[in-house]
Amino acid sequence: MPADFAKHTLTATYNDLAETRALVAANKGEIACIILEAIAGNMGCVAPKPGFLEGLRQLCNEEGIILIIDEVMTGFRVAFGGAQERYGVRGDLVCLGKIIGGGLPVGAFGGKREIMEKLSPEGGVYQAGTLSGNPLAMSAGIATLKLLKEEGFYARIEEKSAYFEKGMRQAATAAGVPTSLQRVGGMFCTYFQAEEVFNFADVKAETPKIFAKFFRTMLEEGINLAPSQYEAGFMSIAHSTADLDQTFEAAAKAFKAL
Ligand SMILES: Cc1ncc(COP(=O)(O)O)c(C=O)c1O
């Protein structure tokens, strides 16, 4: 990230409403928007503390700041309406990706009429791209959303994810490896430390190193996890009980090997 770009951005600690409030107060009238992942998936899987999202919403309302919720990971995953539905907090703008493309490359954003009207042809902001509205990606996305709307889809994902969480916890406990398994719906992360993670700084220096060893054994056992402690894992409706049981067997070995 070039320093010339970064200088326009302030960084606040996830889940720390007081710090965000202080940053806004110190830069009164200067903040255009606050953007965040409602559930932080790019540091593993960190849920918002009760009141954090509500507090950001209130702060944005008070200060005339646009709240942008990045639901690229969480959108259509933790609920049909994403993290916003799950936590009952609405952004002014939302960005989406991944699931809405049904496996094809896509990105989307939307939000309040008064903001979207700023885009051409109604407004003066021109937004376009070679693959914008690409018919193949749109068709795959629409087909996927139809499947997600089937009765009981999210209950089935929750059931599989809870089963996975229980199996992984049991494997870790049996091997005596301290872990903090954090999960929201079909998003999860096993941190290799006993302490719960509420923000990036809570991840201890040795934690990713332990993960790296675990990852390698899992791979040798035929289970291909995302290769970083800071990646969220995702449950798919296609994962069978047999797949999950196989994962627990591999995890039992990988935890023991630590
Ligand atoms: C939460 C989140 N936002 C944004 C992005 C970036 O999306 P893209 O790769 O489409 O630019 C990612 C990528 O994985 C992501 O996880």
The ligand as an ORCA input file, in Angstrom:
! r2SCAN-3c Opt
* xyz 0 1
  C     -13.873     -9.279      3.279
  C     -13.254     -9.048      1.940
  N     -13.435     -7.872      1.334
  C     -12.920     -7.636      0.132
  C     -12.177     -8.574     -0.534
  C     -11.594     -8.226     -1.859
  O     -12.388     -8.684     -2.851
  P     -11.797     -8.715     -4.342
  O     -10.756     -9.803     -4.323
  O     -12.984     -9.071     -5.153
  O     -11.229     -7.372     -4.606
  C     -11.956     -9.820      0.044
  C     -11.186    -10.852     -0.665
  O     -11.144    -11.980     -0.344
  C     -12.505    -10.056      1.317
  O     -12.307    -11.212      1.956
*
